[in-house]
């Protein structure tokens, strides 16, 4: 089988690493990929939303199955593009159609969906220019901190959590006024929950599903969860509080209701579902849906999937996923993300990376890297993920940190306190 993975980050490298292990795969391609994927697959220099160029590559390489990594091509309808094309319609795509991708593409759509299908989520109000003053009044009925979410995709930067009511009101007005462009033409004002977060990943063919390992990621740039939000500074799986009792509640109250709700809406959903959850005194509440795997969680989760991932992808394509077996590694996996100096603000690409060949006992997943002659250089804010197994969280983290210390490039930074809230 010939497989194409679309994307260029650590998530796509981790998926490629796992897919590459399958005896079912004859050739593996990544578009556009990075310096890490180039070591295990053939990179194709095509943009993730250049559907015409993707079609050309798929036909030229005789691709049998396409796995869509990032959210933007899904929200823009890449799966629909395949289904509508005579030459592509029989090629399997792992990733939802545009109607399903709205769960991530519109916070307002997702909230309405949750309310309609009785899926536990914080209280909210959707605000636009027409009801802005009502939105401000609603905001003032809430207690700090105040949560403001841009309705559309904003490259992971569209969520503000603010402690001061006057600042929150000003930010709401700025968001409606175009702070995040069209993405914040509508803003979801949401009740803030107290609790601890986790990421639940589901693979579904539209009927059957498999719940993948649960992970905890760390969004803030600073230790102790301080500073600006990032795309993710690291991840740990399993999550101690996500025990059998908690996960039974997740499955019954959220997973089943979501999949049944999609079916009731007439949405045929084949792909990943990411559930961003809060554990509030033992009860799960969903904060957000994503319609793809998370990053950097994938870089930890893939280490714990012992099953042949292609077997599961075939189950999605053939709509018999329920018959396939998912086997998990009982060990802990931890990922430490190394980022560029200045991230998530301004940073400079092109920094030469050294000592990658000195890493021992960890798996490196490239995120923002590229090959420049004989050198691997930085090519993004989040640069490389160091992932390790351990018989405990501390053991896995110690291995990742030991190897993170070896990797060098100008301005390199990583958090050294991952897992502090799970002990």
Secondary structure as GFF3:
##gff-version 3
##sequence-region A 1 423
A	DSSP	beta_strand	2	7	.	.	.	ID=ss1
A	DSSP	alpha_helix	10	20	.	.	.	ID=ss2
A	DSSP	beta_strand	27	32	.	.	.	ID=ss3
A	DSSP	three_ten_helix	37	39	.	.	.	ID=ss4
A	DSSP	beta_strand	42	44	.	.	.	ID=ss5
A	DSSP	alpha_helix	51	60	.	.	.	ID=ss6
A	DSSP	beta_strand	65	68	.	.	.	ID=ss7
A	DSSP	alpha_helix	71	75	.	.	.	ID=ss8
A	DSSP	alpha_helix	78	83	.	.	.	ID=ss9
A	DSSP	beta_strand	92	94	.	.	.	ID=ss10
A	DSSP	alpha_helix	98	105	.	.	.	ID=ss11
A	DSSP	alpha_helix	107	116	.	.	.	ID=ss12
A	DSSP	beta_strand	124	127	.	.	.	ID=ss13
A	DSSP	three_ten_helix	129	131	.	.	.	ID=ss14
A	DSSP	alpha_helix	132	140	.	.	.	ID=ss15
A	DSSP	beta_strand	146	150	.	.	.	ID=ss16
A	DSSP	beta_strand	159	162	.	.	.	ID=ss17
A	DSSP	alpha_helix	165	176	.	.	.	ID=ss18
A	DSSP	three_ten_helix	181	184	.	.	.	ID=ss19
A	DSSP	beta_strand	187	190	.	.	.	ID=ss20
A	DSSP	beta_strand	196	204	.	.	.	ID=ss21
A	DSSP	beta_strand	209	211	.	.	.	ID=ss22
A	DSSP	beta_strand	216	217	.	.	.	ID=ss23
A	DSSP	beta_strand	220	222	.	.	.	ID=ss24
A	DSSP	beta_strand	226	229	.	.	.	ID=ss25
A	DSSP	beta_strand	234	237	.	.	.	ID=ss26
A	DSSP	alpha_helix	244	250	.	.	.	ID=ss27
A	DSSP	pi_helix	251	255	.	.	.	ID=ss28
A	DSSP	alpha_helix	256	264	.	.	.	ID=ss29
A	DSSP	beta_strand	271	280	.	.	.	ID=ss30
A	DSSP	beta_strand	283	290	.	.	.	ID=ss31
A	DSSP	alpha_helix	297	301	.	.	.	ID=ss32
A	DSSP	three_ten_helix	302	304	.	.	.	ID=ss33
A	DSSP	alpha_helix	309	318	.	.	.	ID=ss34
A	DSSP	three_ten_helix	321	323	.	.	.	ID=ss35
A	DSSP	beta_strand	332	339	.	.	.	ID=ss36
A	DSSP	three_ten_helix	356	358	.	.	.	ID=ss37
A	DSSP	beta_strand	363	366	.	.	.	ID=ss38
A	DSSP	beta_strand	369	372	.	.	.	ID=ss39
A	DSSP	beta_strand	375	378	.	.	.	ID=ss40
A	DSSP	beta_strand	382	390	.	.	.	ID=ss41
A	DSSP	alpha_helix	393	406	.	.	.	ID=ss42
A	DSSP	three_ten_helix	420	422	.	.	.	ID=ss43
###
